[in-house]
């Protein structure tokens, strides 16, 4: 577990190296679990060590490494699970993709309590006000989770690289359009931070200048 901002802890899942984020409200000792990955023991230990009361689980998209322990935390804390409706079919197929990628792990699949629809939706959970914005391309239901000037980007934008997976639902034309729209949407906020599904966090302005694979990708003809 790593404290990367005053109220954001990051857990790098050991079974498959994705990032799970714990967004905390230190006054009320509550938190949101963002992208619960495959290392539920490490995530659970972090929550217990911080003495937090989880309020909800939110997934940026439906790939196995971002929802693997959603069922465990939903049942343990009796909390709702949020995800975009466009990734529901993908969620239901995660164990098939586990076999395709030859990962010896079985996920307990649960239906989300709240299926987000459309291009943008405001979510209020406890003291947390979030904006879930759908940016398709990596998957049809991929979302940015915006909390103030923080963007939990899932697998849409990374500090370094692009990492295509070639799974059904990936559309590079749509992904390019989505990333361009993100850049335009947060054009004037130089303090916007990206917290990606893999790798390290960074300012969006830093990524625009230094992620050469992303720059090359955006410059390619569709």
C-alpha positions in Angstrom: 0.0 0.0 0.0 1.3 3.5 -0.9 -0.1 6.9 0.1 0.1 8.8 -3.1 -2.0 11.8 -2.0 -3.4 12.9 1.4 -6.5 10.8 0.9 -5.6 8.4 -1.8 -3.9 5.1 -1.2 -2.8 2.8 -4.0 -2.5 -1.0 -3.8 -0.6 -2.7 -6.6 -2.2 -6.1 -6.9 0.4 -8.9 -6.8 -1.4 -11.6 -8.8 -1.9 -9.3 -11.8 -0.3 -5.9 -11.6 -3.2 -3.5 -11.7 -3.9 -0.6 -9.3 -6.6 -0.5 -6.8 -7.3 2.9 -5.2 -8.7 3.6 -1.8 -10.2 7.1 -1.8 -10.7 8.2 1.8 -12.7 10.7 3.8 -10.5 11.0 6.9 -13.1 13.0 8.9 -15.7 10.2 8.7 -13.2 7.3 8.3 -15.0 6.2 5.2 -13.7 5.2 1.8 -14.5 4.2 -1.8 -12.8 1.1 -3.4 -11.9 1.9 -7.0 -11.1 -1.0 -9.3 -10.8 -3.9 -6.8 -8.2 -6.2 -8.4 -7.2 -9.8 -7.9 -5.3 -9.4 -4.6 -8.2 -9.1 -2.2 -6.2 -10.0 0.9 -3.8 -7.0 0.4 -6.7 -4.6 -0.3 -8.6 -5.9 2.7 -5.5 -5.5 4.9 -5.1 -1.9 3.8 -8.7 -1.1 4.6 -8.4 -2.7 8.1 -5.0 -1.1 8.8 -6.5 2.3 8.0 -9.6 1.6 10.0 -11.9 2.6 7.2 -15.6 2.0 6.5 -16.1 1.3 2.8 -19.2 2.9 1.3 -19.1 1.6 -2.3 -17.1 -0.2 -5.0 -16.6 1.6 -8.3 -15.1 0.0 -11.5 -13.6 2.1 -14.3 -14.5 -0.8 -16.6 -15.3 -4.5 -16.7 -12.0 -6.3 -17.3 -11.1 -9.0 -14.8 -8.1 -7.2 -13.2 -10.4 -4.3 -12.2 -13.4 -6.1 -10.8 -11.9 -9.4 -9.5 -12.6 -8.8 -5.8 -15.8 -6.8 -6.1 -17.9 -9.7 -5.0 -15.8 -10.2 -1.8 -16.0 -6.6 -0.7 -19.7 -6.2 -1.6 -20.5 -9.2 0.6 -18.1 -8.4 3.4 -19.2 -4.7 3.8 -22.7 -5.0 2.3 -22.0 -2.1 -0.1 -23.1 -1.3 -3.6 -21.1 -1.9 -6.8 -21.1 0.7 -9.6 -20.1 0.1 -13.2 -21.2 1.3 -16.7 -23.9 -0.7 -18.4 -22.0 -1.0 -21.6 -19.5 -3.3 -19.9 -22.0 -5.7 -18.3 -21.6 -8.4 -21.0 -17.8 -8.1 -20.6 -18.1 -8.5 -16.8 -20.1 -11.6 -17.3 -17.4 -13.1 -19.5 -14.4 -12.4 -17.3 -13.6 -16.0 -16.4 -13.5 -16.9 -20.1 -10.9 -14.1 -20.6 -9.0 -15.5 -17.6 -8.7 -18.8 -19.4 -7.6 -17.1 -22.7 -4.8 -15.3 -20.8 -3.9 -18.5 -19.0 -4.3 -17.1 -15.5 -5.3 -19.7 -13.0 -7.9 -17.7 -11.1 -11.7 -17.8 -10.9 -13.7 -14.8 -10.2 -17.1 -14.7 -8.4 -19.1 -12.6 -10.8 -21.8 -10.4 -9.4 -24.2 -8.0 -11.1 -23.6 -4.4 -10.3 -26.1 -2.7 -8.1 -25.9 0.5 -10.2 -25.4 0.3 -13.9 -24.4 3.8 -15.1 -25.9 4.9 -18.4 -25.1 7.5 -21.0 -22.0 9.7 -21.3 -21.9 11.2 -17.9 -23.5 10.7 -14.5 -23.0 12.4 -11.1 -22.7 10.0 -8.2 -22.9 11.1 -4.5 -21.8 8.5 -1.9 -21.4 9.7 1.6 -19.2 12.9 1.4 -17.9 11.9 -2.0 -19.2 13.6 -5.2 -18.0 11.9 -8.3 -18.5 12.4 -12.0 -18.5 9.1 -14.0 -17.7 10.0 -17.6 -17.9 7.3 -20.3 -14.9 7.4 -22.7 -15.2 4.3 -24.9 -12.3 2.7 -26.8 -10.5 0.5 -24.4 -13.9 -1.1 -23.7 -17.3 0.3 -24.6 -18.1 1.1 -21.0 -14.7 2.5 -19.9 -15.1 5.5 -17.6 -13.1 8.2 -16.1 -14.0 8.6 -12.4 -13.5 12.3 -11.6 -13.1 13.5 -8.0 -12.3 17.2 -8.0 -9.1 17.5 -10.1 -8.3 13.8 -9.8 -9.1 11.4 -12.7 -9.1 7.7 -12.1 -8.5 6.7 -15.7 -8.6 2.9 -15.6 -6.9 1.7 -18.9 -7.7 4.8 -21.0 -4.6 6.8 -20.2 -1.3 5.8 -18.5 1.7 7.8 -17.5 3.8 5.6 -19.9 2.8 3.6 -22.9 -0.6 2.4 -24.3 -0.9 -1.4 -23.7 -3.5 -2.6 -26.1 -5.1 -6.0 -25.3 -7.1 -6.9 -28.5 -10.1 -8.1 -26.5 -13.6 -7.7 -27.9 -14.8 -4.1 -27.3 -11.4 -2.5 -27.9 -11.7 0.1 -30.6 -8.6 2.2 -31.3 -10.5 4.8 -33.3 -12.9 5.4 -30.4 -10.0 5.4 -27.9 -8.1 8.1 -29.9 -11.3 10.2 -30.0 -11.8 9.6 -26.2 -8.3 10.6 -25.2 -8.5 13.7 -27.4 -11.8 14.6 -25.8 -10.2 14.2 -22.3 -7.4 16.5 -23.3 -9.9 19.1 -24.5 -12.2 18.7 -21.5 -9.4 19.4 -19.0 -7.4 21.8 -21.2 -7.2 24.6 -18.8 -6.7 22.7 -15.5 -2.9 22.2 -15.3 -3.3 20.5 -11.9 -5.4 17.6 -13.2 -3.9 14.3 -11.9 -4.2 11.0 -13.7 -4.4 7.8 -11.5 -4.2 5.0 -14.0 -5.2 1.3 -13.8 -1.5 0.3 -14.2 1.7 2.1 -13.5 2.4 5.4 -11.7 0.2 8.5 -11.4 1.1 11.8 -13.1 -0.2 15.2 -14.0 -2.2 15.1 -17.2 0.1 17.9 -18.6 3.1 15.7 -18.0 1.5 12.8 -19.8 0.7 15.0 -22.8 4.4 16.0 -23.2 6.3 12.8 -22.1 4.2 9.8 -23.0 5.7 9.3 -26.5 3.7 6.2 -27.3 0.5 8.1 -26.6 1.7 11.1 -28.7 2.5 8.8 -31.6 -0.9 7.0 -31.3 -2.8 10.3 -31.4 -0.8 11.4 -34.4 -1.6 8.2 -36.4 -4.2 8.3 -39.1 -7.4 6.4 -38.2 
